[in-house]
Amino acid sequence: MTLGSSTLEPTVWWAHTSAASDRLLSLLDEAERTRNTRFRLQADRDRHLIGRALTRLVLAEHAGCAPEDVLFDLRCRSCEDKARTGAGGQDASPHGKPIPVGAADGWEMSVSHSGEWVVLALAAGTPVGVDVERVSDSRDLDGLAAYTLADVERQEWDALPEFERVGAFFGYWARKEALLKATGLGLSGGLRRVSVTPPHGRARLVDWEGGGRPESAWLGDLERGPDYRSALAVLTDRTVEPTVHQAEVTLELLRR
């Protein structure tokens, strides 16, 4: 992406979990390797490993540095807001959105994974958020909708034909979480506070209750097949044209 251009061109990288390999562990720092071993399921270890390794490789390529020179700080927007207002209940353990520092300072990134897919979004100097959700009808969607969908969204969702409701729910979720991740609030920001357009229409932020609303936001869907819903959010008022790298390209990078 060219800084100062009229169009923002974030990059999106898709990776399939079959790309996981023990040799990628060398790209993780000690804390990340320790966390990886704590996942009970192999699928969780694979998703975590690919997410961290891919992030370092892509950032190193864009920043022109070695992967080991890519470092991260964790920033929790919710805790920052609590500290600013004097509210209690802040979490002292390391948590929050990873922010590249050191050689990769100035880049913004976001990672998400679900099922067999991992996705990374990257932009220079502009906050981004990405989310992917596996469509599943095995969960209590009515119960989830109660704390996920805003009132208007719930009315729109309830009005859909039964066969459209499962996919639409995860479409709402992906759009809303992408926005929350871009702001640095994450799910702690509250999914119901964010209202977006229905998934069968063009993605757009409609409303944001309470604090934390971005001054401007671009929102778009990412294609990942009928079994997944995915969205990208970029906090800008400029035109956004993402460059999407499919799994075959990402696999070549991971193997290199």
N, C-alpha and C positions, 0 to 999 in steps of 0.2 A: 504494500500500500504506500502511496506517495503522500507524505504529510503536506497539508496546505491545499490539496486538490479539492475540487468541488464535490467529488464523489468519494465516499468511503468504501474501501474494498477489504472487509475482513475476510480471513480465510477460515474455512471449516474443514476438518479432517475426520473422516469416518474410519473406524478400525473394528474388525471382527475379532471376537475373543479367541478364535483359532490362531491368531497371530501371537498369542502369549508364548514366551520362551524363557527358560531360566536365565539365559545369557542377558536378558534385559534387566535383571536384578542389579547388574553393575552400574546402571544408570541412576539408580535410586540412592538417596543418602541413607545414613545409618538408621535414622528415625523412621523413614519410609519402609525400609526393609523389615524393621522390627514390627511395624504395623501390619505389613503384608502377611507375616507369619501368624498373626493373631486371628486372621479370618478363618473360620471353621470350614467353610465350603471352598472347594477349588475354584468354582465359578466366580466367587467374590474376590479371591486372590488374583485371578486372571484379569478381571475388570480393573482392579486397583493398579496392578502392575502395568497394564497397557496405558492407562490414563496418565500415570506419573512418567513413564518412560517416553511416551509420545510427546507429552508437554515439554520435557527437557530437550528432546531432539529438535522439535519444531522451533522452539524459542532460540536454541543455539544457532540454528540455521539462519533465522531472521536477524539475530543480534550479532552474528559473525563471531561467535565465541565457542569454546568447548562446552559440551553438556554439563560437565562438573562445575563450570563457572556460573551456571544458572541457579540462583538462590530464590527463596520465597519468604515473604512475611505473611502472617495471617492477620486479616483485618475483619473484625466483626462490627458492622455498622450499627447493629442493635445495641451492643455494649457501648459504643462511642456515643450514641444518642442518650443512653442512660447516664453515662458519666457527665455529659454536658448539662443534663437537667437535674442531676443530683439524685436520680432514682437508684434504688438498690437492686440487688439480685444479679449482679454481673458475674459471669463465669470466669474464674481465674485460670482455668486450663487453656492451653493453646487451641484456638478454633477460629473459624471464620473463612472468608474468601482468600485464596492464595493470591498474593500480589508479587509479581516478579521484581527482584531487586538485583543489585550488583550489575553484572554485565548486561542483563536483560531488562534493566530499569527502563520504564517508560512504556513497556508493552502491557497489554491487558489480556487476560485469558479466562476461559471458563470451560469446565469439563463436566460431562454427564455420562451416565451409563445405565443401561437397562437391558435385561435379557442377554442377547448375543452381541450387543453393539455398544461401542464407546465412541463418543463424539467430543472433539475439541474445537473451540472457537478462539480466534486470536485477532487482535487489532492493535494498532499503534496509537497510544494516547487517548483512546476512547473506550469507556467501559462496555463490556459485552457480557451477555449471559446466554447460555445454551442449555436446552433440556431435551431428553428423549425418554419416552415412556412406552413400555410394552403394553399393548392392548390386552386386557384380561377381563373376562366376565365372571371370574371365580371369586371376586371380592364383593363386599357389601357396598355397591355403588351408591345406593340411596343413603346409607350412613356416611360414606365419604363425602357425598355432595353437600351434606348439611354443614360441613365446616370448610368446604372447598369453594363452592359456588356462591357468588353474591346473589342477592334476591332476584335481580333481573335475569341473571344467567340461569338461575334455577327455574324460573318461569319458562325461559326459552328451551331449556333442556327437557323439562317435563312435557313440553308440547311436541317434542320430536317423536316420530314413529319408533316403536320399541326396538327395531333392528338397527337404528342409527344411534341409539343412546350410549352404547358402550364406547364406540369409537369417538363420539363427540365429547364424552366426559374427559377422556385422556387428551383430546385436543385442547380443551379448556385448560387442563392442568399444565400441559407443556408450555402453552403461551404464557400463563401466569407465572410459573416458576422461572422461566427464562427472564422475564422482567425483574422479578425479585432478586435473582442471582446477579443481574447486571448492576443493580443498585447496591449490592453488597449486603442486603438484608437477609436474603435467603428465605427459607420457609418460616423462620421466626418472625418475618415481617407480616405474616398473616395472608393466606390465599384469598380469603373472603373480602379483604380490603381492596383487592385489585379486580377490576372488571375489564374484560376484553370482548371483542366481537365473537359471535358464534363461529365454531370451527368450519362450518360450510361456507363462510364468507371470508373476505380479505382480512388478514390479521391486523388488529389495531388496538391500542390502549384506549379504553372508553372512560374509565373513572378510577380514582385512587382516593380512598378515604383515609383521613389522618395524615400524619407526617411521612416524609420519605419519598413523596412523589417526585420523579425526575422532571426537570424543566422541559425536556423533550425526549421522545423515544421512538425509535423505528422498531417494528415487529414484523417478523415474517416466518412462515412455516418452512420446514426442511423435509424433503421427501425421503422416507425410509421404508417404503412398502406398506401393505395393508395392515400388518400386525404391529405397527409402531406409529406413534405420533411424536413429532419433534418440532421445536421452534427456536429461533434465534432472535435476541433482543440487542439493540445497540442504542446507547444513550446519546443521540444526536438528532439535529434537525436537518441534516444533510441527506442527500440521496445515498442509499446504501445498495451496493451490488456485491454480494458475497461470492467468493470463489470457493467452490466445493470440491474437495479432493476425496474421491471414492476409495473404498477399502483396498483396491489393487495398488493404488499409488502409495497409500499409507504403508502397506505391507513391504513395499520396496524400501521405504525409508527405515522401517524397523529392522529389516534385514541388513541394511547397510551399516 
